[in-house]
Each structure stands twice: as structure tokens, then as C-alpha cells.
């Protein structure tokens, strides 16, 4: 069963979109230790809540449906939830029951592709899976996707690392991202991982087969 659906100005609000009362909460940082290994931590940290796989996560309220939606942004914890449980980023329902292939279980991923390139084997993404019907809705309503997108059925999407804000290990101050994106993507084995305030899960896509959305809808 999918979570409750919310609408704004006749558009369905994606499950991973944050609302105006779900603003990221600032925290005070300190150097913390897991055994002998130092990492970024909160001064009032609840380790089993704030830390996952050794990375500190941004704190965001979870009061979906309150205030106004920010349709071009992502709620950090719901994005993580979708990646962890293969939930559709639009409706929040499981994608395990989407029978795109009777032979094997595969998941549908939709990513922006202004240059039209297909999803490549091993490509990294922070976009959770979708249902075909939800993908059609997203392509119709999202201005970014109208500039170009690609779809692929994917056999597996293992967790690769996180997207987030890397902090200086000495001063604990945030560092500017290394590329043009607002966040750095940092793998588990990157020395910066333990000094990153995570806001996204990053997965890699494997066993990718490019598909046409209209054909997929017809088959479904």
C-alpha cells in the first residue's frame, strides 16, 4: 500500500519532495570516535539515529503534507528510505511488485539526460526507482525531465556511498563542493566519507536495459 498522496495546484507532490515545514535543522558538530577512528558528529548525537554506515546524516523533520511543497528539492530521509527499500520516489509505494519482467525481478529507474545518453552500466544515481505510471506522470509534469530523460530496467542497485557536504577534519567547517553540483558524492572507501554530512544515498546501477516509456506502459 502506498502512503497518502498529496496534491498541490492539481499536481501530485512526489513522495521525496520536502515541504516548507521540513527544513533541515542545523546542528553543532564535534569530533567523535568509533573506537580509534575519528569522524564528524553532533554534540548531542543519538548515534543509532543520526549515523548510518559511519556517516553522519542531516536532520530533517518528517511532517509530510504540512506547509507548501518544494517540488524541485529532495527530503534527505525519505530519499534514503526509498533507496533502502526500493520505494517509488513519486508515490512512495514498493516497486518490488512491478512485474516488468516475468523472468527476473528488475527495477525501473528514471534519470535526467539532457544529452539523451542511456543509463550506463555502473552509473551512479541519487534518484530512487519509479513505477511506470509514476514515471509517465513525472515526465509530463517535471520541467527538468522535459529537457531530456532516460529510463532503464535495472537488475541491482547496490549502495555505493552518500551525497553530502564534506567538512574539514580539523576545523569541522563545511568545504565547497568539488564539482558543479551542490553536494559531493563520496564512496564508502573515500577518506572524506567519515567527514561528510550526508543528505542522499548514492547507488550504482547494474544489469541496465534501456526501455521506452510508451512501450513499457503498453506492456504493463
C-alpha positions in Angstrom: 0.0 0.0 0.0 1.3 3.4 -0.9 1.4 6.3 1.6 -1.2 9.0 1.5 -0.9 11.1 -1.7 -0.8 14.9 -1.6 -1.6 17.3 -4.4 -0.7 20.9 -4.9 -2.2 23.1 -7.7 -3.5 20.0 -9.3 -0.1 18.3 -9.4 0.7 15.2 -7.3 3.6 16.1 -4.9 6.3 13.4 -5.2 6.9 11.4 -2.0 10.5 12.5 -1.8 9.7 16.3 -2.1 10.1 18.2 1.1 7.5 20.6 2.5 8.1 24.1 3.9 7.9 22.8 7.5 10.5 20.1 6.8 13.5 22.5 6.8 16.9 20.9 7.5 17.9 21.5 11.1 21.3 22.9 11.8 23.4 21.1 14.3 26.6 21.7 16.3 29.5 19.5 15.2 32.3 17.9 17.2 35.0 15.3 16.5 33.7 11.9 17.7 35.4 8.5 17.7 34.3 5.0 16.8 37.0 3.1 18.6 40.1 4.8 17.4 38.6 6.2 14.2 37.6 9.9 14.2 34.6 11.2 12.3 32.2 14.1 12.1 29.5 14.0 14.8 26.8 16.1 16.5 27.4 17.4 20.0 24.0 15.9 21.0 24.2 12.9 18.8 22.0 9.9 19.0 24.3 7.5 17.2 21.8 4.9 16.1 19.5 7.6 14.7 22.0 10.2 13.3 24.7 7.9 11.9 24.3 5.2 9.2 27.2 3.2 7.8 29.6 5.5 9.6 28.3 8.7 8.0 26.5 11.5 9.9 23.1 12.4 8.4 21.4 15.7 8.1 18.5 16.2 10.4 15.1 17.0 8.8 11.7 16.9 10.4 9.3 14.3 8.9 5.9 16.2 8.7 5.0 15.4 5.1 2.0 17.4 3.9 2.5 20.4 6.1 3.1 23.9 4.6 3.9 24.2 0.9 5.9 21.6 -1.1 9.2 22.4 -2.7 8.9 20.4 -5.9 12.4 20.8 -7.1 14.1 19.6 -3.9 14.5 16.3 -2.1 13.8 15.3 1.5 17.0 13.6 2.7 15.5 10.9 4.9 12.7 9.9 2.5 15.2 9.7 -0.3 17.2 7.3 1.9 14.1 5.3 2.7 13.2 4.9 -1.0 16.8 3.7 -1.8 16.9 1.3 1.1 13.5 -0.3 0.4 13.2 0.3 -3.3 10.2 2.6 -2.9 8.8 4.7 -5.8 10.1 8.3 -5.4 6.7 9.6 -6.7 4.1 7.6 -4.8 6.2 6.0 -2.0 4.9 2.5 -2.8 7.1 -0.5 -3.2 8.5 -1.3 -6.6 9.1 -4.9 -5.8 5.6 -5.8 -7.1 6.1 -4.1 -10.5 6.1 -7.1 -12.9 8.1 -5.6 -15.8 9.9 -8.9 -16.4 8.4 -12.3 -15.7 11.8 -14.0 -15.8 13.5 -11.9 -13.1 13.0 -9.0 -10.7 14.0 -5.7 -12.1 13.5 -2.1 -11.1 12.7 0.9 -13.2 15.0 3.9 -12.9 14.3 7.3 -14.4 17.1 9.9 -14.6 17.6 13.3 -16.3 19.6 13.1 -19.5 19.6 16.4 -21.4 22.1 14.9 -23.9 20.0 11.8 -24.4 22.6 9.3 -23.3 21.2 6.0 -21.9 21.9 4.8 -18.3 25.4 3.2 -18.4 26.5 0.1 -16.6 27.7 1.0 -13.1 26.3 4.6 -13.4 25.8 6.3 -10.0 22.5 8.0 -9.2 20.6 9.6 -6.3 17.2 9.1 -8.0 15.2 6.3 -6.4 13.2 3.8 -8.6 9.8 4.6 -10.0 6.6 2.8 -11.2 6.0 3.1 -15.0 2.8 5.1 -14.4 4.5 7.4 -12.0 7.4 7.9 -14.5 4.9 9.0 -17.1 3.4 11.5 -14.7 6.9 12.8 -13.8 7.9 13.2 -17.4 4.7 15.1 -18.1 4.9 17.4 -15.0 8.6 18.0 -14.3 10.3 20.8 -16.2 13.8 19.2 -15.7 12.7 15.9 -17.3 11.1 17.7 -20.3 14.7 18.7 -21.3 15.6 15.1 -21.6 15.4 11.8 -19.7 16.3 8.2 -20.0 14.7 5.0 -18.5 16.2 1.6 -17.8 15.2 -1.6 -16.1 17.9 -2.5 -13.6 18.7 -5.8 -12.0 20.5 -4.4 -9.0 21.3 -1.1 -7.3 23.8 -1.6 -4.5 24.6 1.2 -2.1 27.8 3.0 -3.2 28.2 5.9 -0.8 26.5 9.2 0.0 26.0 12.6 -1.4 26.6 15.4 1.1 28.6 18.2 2.4 32.3 17.3 3.2 33.7 19.0 6.3 37.3 19.9 7.1 38.5 17.3 9.6 40.4 19.9 11.6 38.1 22.9 11.7 34.9 20.9 11.1 33.8 23.7 8.7 31.9 22.8 5.5 34.0 22.7 2.4 32.8 23.9 -1.0 31.7 21.0 -3.3 34.4 19.9 -5.8 32.2 20.0 -8.9 29.2 22.0 -10.1 26.7 20.0 -8.0 25.5 21.3 -4.7 26.8 18.1 -3.0 29.9 15.9 -3.3 29.4 12.2 -4.0 31.6 10.2 -1.6 32.1 6.5 -1.7 32.4 4.3 1.4 36.2 3.9 0.9 36.9 7.6 0.4 38.8 9.1 3.3 36.3 12.0 3.2 33.4 9.7 4.0 33.6 10.0 7.7 33.7 13.8 7.5 30.6 14.1 5.3 27.2 15.3 6.4 25.0 13.0 4.2 21.9 14.2 2.5 21.5 11.5 -0.2 22.1 7.8 -0.6 24.1 7.1 -3.8 23.6 3.7 -5.6 25.2 2.2 -8.7 23.0 0.7 -11.4 23.8 -2.8 -12.8 22.2 -5.0 -15.5 20.7 -2.0 -17.2 18.4 -2.3 -20.2 17.2 0.9 -21.8 13.4 1.0 -22.3 10.8 3.2 -24.0 8.2 4.5 -21.6 5.3 4.2 -24.0 6.2 0.6 -24.8 6.6 -0.2 -21.2 3.1 1.3 -20.4 1.6 -0.7 -23.2 3.1 -3.9 -22.0 2.0 -3.2 -18.4 
